[in-house]
Amino acid sequence: MRSWSIHVGRLFGVEVRLHLTFLILPLFVFWTEYNSHGSANGPRDLALVGIVLACVAAHEIGHMLVARRYGLIPKAVILLPLGGVTVFDETHAEKPASGAAAWKREVRIALTGPLVNLVLAAIAAGVVFAVVPGAKLWEWPLLLAGNLPRSLVGANLYIAGLNLLPAYPLDGGRILRAFFARTIDPSAATRRAVSISHALAMMLMLAGLFSDTWLTMVGVIIFSAAQLEERAVIFQSVLDNVRLEEVMLTDFATLSPADTLEDALEKAVHSLQDDFPVVRGSDMVGVISRQRILEALRVEGNGYVQAVMNKLFEVSARQESLASAFRKLTARNLSIIPVVEDQRLVGIITLQNLMHSMALLAESRKLRRDNAAS
């Protein structure tokens, strides 16, 4: 998610990120306007990009509002020029009672985005006709920096229409994936939908070389979005199928509650860990971070680890999945989870090592699958 997008803020508590293809859009608009008219207008070109961004944001807000009705809580959304990829927290989602119920849920969520854009296009057209009767809204091209009212209507119509293409993760592709998922595993359904998206994206990019360059841009966006979703599926597979014992750190430093903060800091200096289990005998009694040690030393001076350690912590068994550990880490904003066996500390999982392991495992699985396919 973070590799090809940048954080731009939060909307209704949801992290909003811009995919890099959106950053290419201003350059593409400038280039197409210059080629078509022999000149370009920077402020108007940027205004056109702003209109597209606003239409995409409205599209995704529609998805999120309907998804909330099913208990799907949005955590983040990545905006692309044609739509977005929303990351939901499905741990508290209502589980559909049947395959048919899941199908209806996906279809309703998917169709809401295009419906929002069609409604906005109708409202914008009505307002423009009332205020500027000679606006020429239906002349070609619908997207034109020189006519921003027409572009407001056209952008909504384009986003609604293109999202109905059977290319995952566009809305039409989500409906297609949901259709496949009625009979096969969801991961396999996603992979099949992504394969269709790749083929369609290649066709659009090729068609754009011989006709409208906007088709090439659409193909690039669809390909990028499909890659994003494919990586998400691989990560989810890693989360669900890999056990903690496969990735936990077994060579780690511990602290004693009787250690002074200066002694603890000295141990931390010689360790790559940011978080430390605090152990008394064979029992784990708390956790403490390098940052907490430094803060306590600055504010309170030298004391004992026992006085400033966090005595509330989660533990996991070595047979638990990465998904279970990840939920525990994120639910309580933890940075370390001890792994125990027969009430004995046998390893630790930190957020840093978990994310690193997930990335490596996801990449290795993708390489194995690519090699098997070739």
KAHU-V265716 format. One record per residue. RES is the residue in one small letter. PSI is psi in radians with two decimals (* if undefined). OMEGA is omega in whole degrees, 0 to 359 (none if undefined). BURIAL is b if it has 24 or more other C-alpha atoms within 12 Angstrom, else e. Layout:
BEGIN
res=RES psi=PSI omega=OMEGA burial=BURIAL
res=RES psi=PSI omega=OMEGA burial=BURIAL
END
This chain:
BEGIN
res=m psi=-0.72 omega=185 burial=b
res=r psi=-0.24 omega=186 burial=e
res=s psi=-0.64 omega=186 burial=e
res=w psi=0.49 omega=179 burial=e
res=s psi=2.81 omega=179 burial=b
res=i psi=2.55 omega=180 burial=e
res=h psi=2.30 omega=180 burial=e
res=v psi=-0.07 omega=178 burial=e
res=g psi=-2.87 omega=179 burial=e
res=r psi=2.53 omega=180 burial=e
res=l psi=2.02 omega=184 burial=e
res=f psi=0.66 omega=179 burial=e
res=g psi=0.02 omega=182 burial=e
res=v psi=2.28 omega=178 burial=e
res=e psi=2.30 omega=179 burial=b
res=v psi=2.25 omega=179 burial=b
res=r psi=2.57 omega=177 burial=b
res=l psi=2.20 omega=175 burial=b
res=h psi=2.62 omega=184 burial=b
res=l psi=-0.42 omega=177 burial=b
res=t psi=-0.47 omega=177 burial=b
res=f psi=-0.52 omega=179 burial=b
res=l psi=-0.41 omega=177 burial=b
res=i psi=-0.42 omega=185 burial=e
res=l psi=-0.77 omega=179 burial=b
res=p psi=-0.71 omega=178 burial=b
res=l psi=-0.69 omega=180 burial=e
res=f psi=-0.74 omega=179 burial=b
res=v psi=-0.79 omega=179 burial=b
res=f psi=-0.78 omega=182 burial=b
res=w psi=-0.78 omega=181 burial=e
res=t psi=-0.67 omega=178 burial=b
res=e psi=-0.70 omega=181 burial=b
res=y psi=-0.76 omega=180 burial=e
res=n psi=-0.59 omega=184 burial=e
res=s psi=-0.64 omega=188 burial=e
res=h psi=0.02 omega=179 burial=e
res=g psi=0.01 omega=178 burial=e
res=s psi=2.88 omega=179 burial=e
res=a psi=2.63 omega=180 burial=e
res=n psi=1.84 omega=185 burial=e
res=g psi=-0.94 omega=180 burial=e
res=p psi=-0.73 omega=180 burial=e
res=r psi=-0.66 omega=178 burial=b
res=d psi=-0.76 omega=178 burial=b
res=l psi=-0.61 omega=177 burial=b
res=a psi=-0.67 omega=178 burial=b
res=l psi=-0.75 omega=177 burial=b
res=v psi=-0.70 omega=178 burial=b
res=g psi=-0.67 omega=177 burial=b
res=i psi=-0.79 omega=179 burial=b
res=v psi=-0.76 omega=180 burial=b
res=l psi=-0.74 omega=180 burial=b
res=a psi=-0.69 omega=179 burial=b
res=c psi=-0.69 omega=178 burial=b
res=v psi=-0.74 omega=179 burial=b
res=a psi=-0.75 omega=178 burial=b
res=a psi=-0.69 omega=178 burial=b
res=h psi=-0.84 omega=182 burial=b
res=e psi=-0.60 omega=176 burial=b
res=i psi=-0.69 omega=176 burial=b
res=g psi=-0.80 omega=177 burial=b
res=h psi=-0.81 omega=186 burial=b
res=m psi=-0.65 omega=181 burial=b
res=l psi=-0.74 omega=179 burial=b
res=v psi=-0.67 omega=180 burial=b
res=a psi=-0.62 omega=179 burial=b
res=r psi=-0.53 omega=179 burial=e
res=r psi=-0.42 omega=179 burial=e
res=y psi=0.20 omega=179 burial=b
res=g psi=0.15 omega=178 burial=e
res=l psi=1.99 omega=183 burial=b
res=i psi=2.03 omega=180 burial=b
res=p psi=2.32 omega=178 burial=b
res=k psi=-0.60 omega=181 burial=b
res=a psi=2.72 omega=176 burial=b
res=v psi=2.36 omega=177 burial=b
res=i psi=2.07 omega=183 burial=b
res=l psi=2.26 omega=172 burial=b
res=l psi=2.88 omega=183 burial=b
res=p psi=-0.29 omega=180 burial=b
res=l psi=-0.20 omega=185 burial=b
res=g psi=-2.60 omega=181 burial=b
res=g psi=2.93 omega=174 burial=b
res=v psi=1.97 omega=182 burial=b
res=t psi=2.30 omega=177 burial=b
res=v psi=2.08 omega=182 burial=b
res=f psi=2.64 omega=170 burial=b
res=d psi=1.78 omega=186 burial=b
res=e psi=0.11 omega=182 burial=e
res=t psi=-0.46 omega=180 burial=e
res=h psi=0.22 omega=183 burial=e
res=a psi=2.62 omega=174 burial=e
res=e psi=2.24 omega=178 burial=e
res=k psi=2.13 omega=179 burial=e
res=p psi=2.44 omega=184 burial=e
res=a psi=-0.43 omega=183 burial=e
res=s psi=3.00 omega=177 burial=e
res=g psi=-0.63 omega=179 burial=e
res=a psi=-0.67 omega=179 burial=e
res=a psi=-0.71 omega=179 burial=e
res=a psi=-0.69 omega=178 burial=b
res=w psi=-0.80 omega=180 burial=b
res=k psi=-0.69 omega=179 burial=e
res=r psi=-0.83 omega=181 burial=b
res=e psi=-0.72 omega=181 burial=b
res=v psi=-0.77 omega=181 burial=b
res=r psi=-0.77 omega=179 burial=b
res=i psi=-0.75 omega=184 burial=b
res=a psi=-0.73 omega=185 burial=b
res=l psi=-0.29 omega=181 burial=b
res=t psi=-0.71 omega=181 burial=b
res=g psi=-0.98 omega=177 burial=b
res=p psi=-0.63 omega=180 burial=b
res=l psi=-0.71 omega=177 burial=b
res=v psi=-0.78 omega=181 burial=b
res=n psi=-0.66 omega=178 burial=b
res=l psi=-0.70 omega=178 burial=b
res=v psi=-0.77 omega=179 burial=e
res=l psi=-0.66 omega=178 burial=b
res=a psi=-0.74 omega=180 burial=b
res=a psi=-0.76 omega=179 burial=e
res=i psi=-0.81 omega=180 burial=e
res=a psi=-0.74 omega=180 burial=b
res=a psi=-0.74 omega=179 burial=b
res=g psi=-0.77 omega=180 burial=e
res=v psi=-0.78 omega=182 burial=e
res=v psi=-0.75 omega=179 burial=b
res=f psi=-0.62 omega=181 burial=e
res=a psi=-0.65 omega=184 burial=e
res=v psi=-0.73 omega=182 burial=e
res=v psi=1.48 omega=184 burial=e
res=p psi=-0.55 omega=182 burial=e
res=g psi=0.64 omega=186 burial=e
res=a psi=-0.28 omega=180 burial=b
res=k psi=1.00 omega=185 burial=e
res=l psi=-0.50 omega=189 burial=b
res=w psi=0.24 omega=175 burial=e
res=e psi=2.68 omega=180 burial=e
res=w psi=2.45 omega=358 burial=e
res=p psi=2.68 omega=181 burial=e
res=l psi=-0.48 omega=177 burial=b
res=l psi=1.95 omega=184 burial=b
res=l psi=2.17 omega=181 burial=b
res=a psi=-0.45 omega=180 burial=b
res=g psi=-0.22 omega=178 burial=b
res=n psi=1.47 omega=185 burial=b
res=l psi=-0.64 omega=176 burial=b
res=p psi=-0.77 omega=177 burial=b
res=r psi=-0.66 omega=181 burial=b
res=s psi=-0.59 omega=178 burial=b
res=l psi=-0.76 omega=177 burial=b
res=v psi=-0.82 omega=183 burial=b
res=g psi=-0.70 omega=180 burial=b
res=a psi=-0.76 omega=178 burial=b
res=n psi=-0.70 omega=179 burial=b
res=l psi=-0.73 omega=179 burial=b
res=y psi=-0.83 omega=182 burial=b
res=i psi=-0.70 omega=177 burial=b
res=a psi=-0.82 omega=183 burial=b
res=g psi=-0.82 omega=182 burial=b
res=l psi=-0.55 omega=180 burial=b
res=n psi=-0.22 omega=177 burial=b
res=l psi=-0.07 omega=174 burial=b
res=l psi=2.52 omega=181 burial=b
res=p psi=0.94 omega=183 burial=b
res=a psi=1.94 omega=180 burial=b
res=y psi=2.36 omega=12 burial=b
res=p psi=0.41 omega=171 burial=b
res=l psi=2.86 omega=188 burial=b
res=d psi=-0.69 omega=176 burial=b
res=g psi=-0.65 omega=177 burial=b
res=g psi=-0.59 omega=177 burial=b
res=r psi=-0.68 omega=176 burial=b
res=i psi=-0.71 omega=178 burial=b
res=l psi=-0.75 omega=179 burial=b
res=r psi=-0.74 omega=179 burial=b
res=a psi=-0.63 omega=177 burial=b
res=f psi=-0.79 omega=178 burial=b
res=f psi=-0.67 omega=185 burial=b
res=a psi=-0.19 omega=177 burial=b
res=r psi=-0.41 omega=185 burial=e
res=t psi=-0.29 omega=181 burial=e
res=i psi=2.99 omega=180 burial=e
res=d psi=2.44 omega=182 burial=e
res=p psi=-0.67 omega=179 burial=b
res=s psi=-0.74 omega=178 burial=b
res=a psi=-0.63 omega=178 burial=e
res=a psi=-0.70 omega=179 burial=b
res=t psi=-0.76 omega=180 burial=b
res=r psi=-0.69 omega=179 burial=b
res=r psi=-0.75 omega=179 burial=b
res=a psi=-0.66 omega=178 burial=b
res=v psi=-0.68 omega=178 burial=b
res=s psi=-0.74 omega=177 burial=b
res=i psi=-0.69 omega=179 burial=b
res=s psi=-0.76 omega=179 burial=b
res=h psi=-0.77 omega=181 burial=b
res=a psi=-0.76 omega=180 burial=e
res=l psi=-0.68 omega=179 burial=b
res=a psi=-0.73 omega=178 burial=b
res=m psi=-0.70 omega=179 burial=b
res=m psi=-0.72 omega=180 burial=e
res=l psi=-0.74 omega=179 burial=b
res=m psi=-0.70 omega=179 burial=b
res=l psi=-0.74 omega=179 burial=e
res=a psi=-0.61 omega=180 burial=e
res=g psi=-0.47 omega=179 burial=e
res=l psi=-0.44 omega=184 burial=e
res=f psi=-0.05 omega=180 burial=e
res=s psi=-1.89 omega=185 burial=e
res=d psi=2.17 omega=181 burial=e
res=t psi=-0.34 omega=176 burial=e
res=w psi=-0.52 omega=177 burial=b
res=l psi=-0.66 omega=177 burial=b
res=t psi=-0.76 omega=179 burial=b
res=m psi=-0.76 omega=179 burial=b
res=v psi=-0.76 omega=179 burial=b
res=g psi=-0.74 omega=179 burial=b
res=v psi=-0.73 omega=181 burial=b
res=i psi=-0.79 omega=180 burial=b
res=i psi=-0.75 omega=180 burial=b
res=f psi=-0.78 omega=181 burial=b
res=s psi=-0.75 omega=180 burial=b
res=a psi=-0.68 omega=179 burial=b
res=a psi=-0.70 omega=177 burial=b
res=q psi=-0.70 omega=180 burial=b
res=l psi=-0.79 omega=181 burial=b
res=e psi=-0.64 omega=179 burial=b
res=e psi=-0.73 omega=178 burial=b
res=r psi=-0.64 omega=179 burial=b
res=a psi=-0.67 omega=178 burial=b
res=v psi=-0.72 omega=179 burial=b
res=i psi=-0.75 omega=178 burial=b
res=f psi=-0.73 omega=180 burial=b
res=q psi=-0.66 omega=177 burial=b
res=s psi=-0.72 omega=176 burial=b
res=v psi=-0.79 omega=181 burial=b
res=l psi=-0.72 omega=186 burial=b
res=d psi=-0.50 omega=191 burial=e
res=n psi=-0.29 omega=181 burial=e
res=v psi=2.35 omega=180 burial=b
res=r psi=2.72 omega=181 burial=b
res=l psi=-0.61 omega=182 burial=b
res=e psi=-0.33 omega=180 burial=b
res=e psi=-0.37 omega=186 burial=b
res=v psi=-0.11 omega=184 burial=b
res=m psi=2.66 omega=176 burial=b
res=l psi=2.16 omega=180 burial=b
res=t psi=-0.29 omega=176 burial=e
res=d psi=1.67 omega=186 burial=e
res=f psi=2.78 omega=180 burial=b
res=a psi=2.56 omega=176 burial=b
res=t psi=2.82 omega=175 burial=b
res=l psi=2.79 omega=176 burial=b
res=s psi=2.58 omega=177 burial=b
res=p psi=-0.35 omega=180 burial=b
res=a psi=-0.07 omega=177 burial=e
res=d psi=2.48 omega=172 burial=b
res=t psi=2.81 omega=180 burial=b
res=l psi=-0.59 omega=178 burial=b
res=e psi=-0.71 omega=176 burial=b
res=d psi=-0.69 omega=179 burial=b
res=a psi=-0.70 omega=179 burial=b
res=l psi=-0.67 omega=178 burial=b
res=e psi=-0.73 omega=178 burial=e
res=k psi=-0.67 omega=181 burial=b
res=a psi=-0.60 omega=180 burial=b
res=v psi=-0.58 omega=184 burial=e
res=h psi=0.30 omega=180 burial=e
res=s psi=2.63 omega=176 burial=e
res=l psi=-0.09 omega=182 burial=e
res=q psi=2.59 omega=171 burial=b
res=d psi=-0.35 omega=183 burial=b
res=d psi=2.54 omega=187 burial=b
res=f psi=2.33 omega=170 burial=b
res=p psi=2.49 omega=176 burial=b
res=v psi=2.08 omega=189 burial=b
res=v psi=2.32 omega=172 burial=b
res=r psi=1.93 omega=186 burial=e
res=g psi=-2.07 omega=177 burial=e
res=s psi=0.07 omega=182 burial=e
res=d psi=2.40 omega=174 burial=e
res=m psi=2.26 omega=186 burial=b
res=v psi=-0.12 omega=180 burial=b
res=g psi=3.14 omega=175 burial=b
res=v psi=2.69 omega=178 burial=b
res=i psi=2.54 omega=181 burial=b
res=s psi=2.77 omega=176 burial=b
res=r psi=-0.71 omega=180 burial=b
res=q psi=-0.68 omega=179 burial=e
res=r psi=-0.64 omega=177 burial=b
res=i psi=-0.81 omega=180 burial=b
res=l psi=-0.75 omega=180 burial=b
res=e psi=-0.76 omega=181 burial=e
res=a psi=-0.68 omega=178 burial=b
res=l psi=-0.71 omega=180 burial=e
res=r psi=-0.72 omega=187 burial=e
res=v psi=-0.77 omega=189 burial=e
res=e psi=-0.17 omega=185 burial=e
res=g psi=-3.00 omega=183 burial=e
res=n psi=2.28 omega=178 burial=e
res=g psi=-2.66 omega=181 burial=b
res=y psi=2.60 omega=180 burial=b
res=v psi=-0.67 omega=183 burial=b
res=q psi=-0.57 omega=185 burial=b
res=a psi=-0.41 omega=186 burial=b
res=v psi=-0.04 omega=181 burial=b
res=m psi=2.76 omega=176 burial=b
res=n psi=2.03 omega=183 burial=b
res=k psi=-0.10 omega=178 burial=e
res=l psi=2.05 omega=181 burial=e
res=f psi=2.78 omega=177 burial=b
res=e psi=2.63 omega=173 burial=b
res=v psi=2.74 omega=178 burial=b
res=s psi=2.75 omega=174 burial=b
res=a psi=2.73 omega=186 burial=b
res=r psi=-0.33 omega=180 burial=b
res=q psi=-0.06 omega=179 burial=e
res=e psi=2.73 omega=181 burial=b
res=s psi=2.84 omega=175 burial=b
res=l psi=-0.57 omega=179 burial=b
res=a psi=-0.72 omega=179 burial=b
res=s psi=-0.79 omega=180 burial=b
res=a psi=-0.69 omega=181 burial=b
res=f psi=-0.71 omega=178 burial=b
res=r psi=-0.71 omega=179 burial=b
res=k psi=-0.72 omega=181 burial=b
res=l psi=-0.77 omega=185 burial=b
res=t psi=-0.56 omega=184 burial=e
res=a psi=-0.63 omega=183 burial=e
res=r psi=0.27 omega=177 burial=e
res=n psi=0.79 omega=179 burial=e
res=l psi=2.87 omega=177 burial=b
res=s psi=-0.09 omega=180 burial=b
res=i psi=2.47 omega=174 burial=b
res=i psi=2.11 omega=175 burial=b
res=p psi=2.49 omega=175 burial=b
res=v psi=2.15 omega=186 burial=b
res=v psi=2.69 omega=174 burial=b
res=e psi=2.13 omega=185 burial=e
res=d psi=0.76 omega=179 burial=e
res=q psi=0.37 omega=179 burial=e
res=r psi=2.34 omega=180 burial=e
res=l psi=2.08 omega=182 burial=b
res=v psi=-0.17 omega=180 burial=b
res=g psi=3.05 omega=176 burial=b
res=i psi=2.65 omega=173 burial=b
res=i psi=2.13 omega=174 burial=b
res=t psi=2.75 omega=180 burial=b
res=l psi=-0.66 omega=180 burial=b
res=q psi=-0.85 omega=182 burial=b
res=n psi=-0.51 omega=178 burial=b
res=l psi=-0.82 omega=180 burial=b
res=m psi=-0.69 omega=179 burial=b
res=h psi=-0.78 omega=181 burial=e
res=s psi=-0.71 omega=179 burial=b
res=m psi=-0.75 omega=181 burial=b
res=a psi=-0.78 omega=181 burial=b
res=l psi=-0.75 omega=181 burial=e
res=l psi=-0.71 omega=179 burial=b
res=a psi=-0.74 omega=180 burial=b
res=e psi=-0.72 omega=180 burial=e
res=s psi=-0.66 omega=178 burial=e
res=r psi=-0.69 omega=179 burial=b
res=k psi=-0.71 omega=179 burial=b
res=l psi=-0.74 omega=179 burial=e
res=r psi=-0.71 omega=180 burial=e
res=r psi=-0.69 omega=178 burial=e
res=d psi=-0.70 omega=180 burial=e
res=n psi=-0.69 omega=179 burial=e
res=a psi=-0.64 omega=181 burial=e
res=a psi=-0.56 omega=181 burial=e
res=s psi=* omega=none burial=e
END
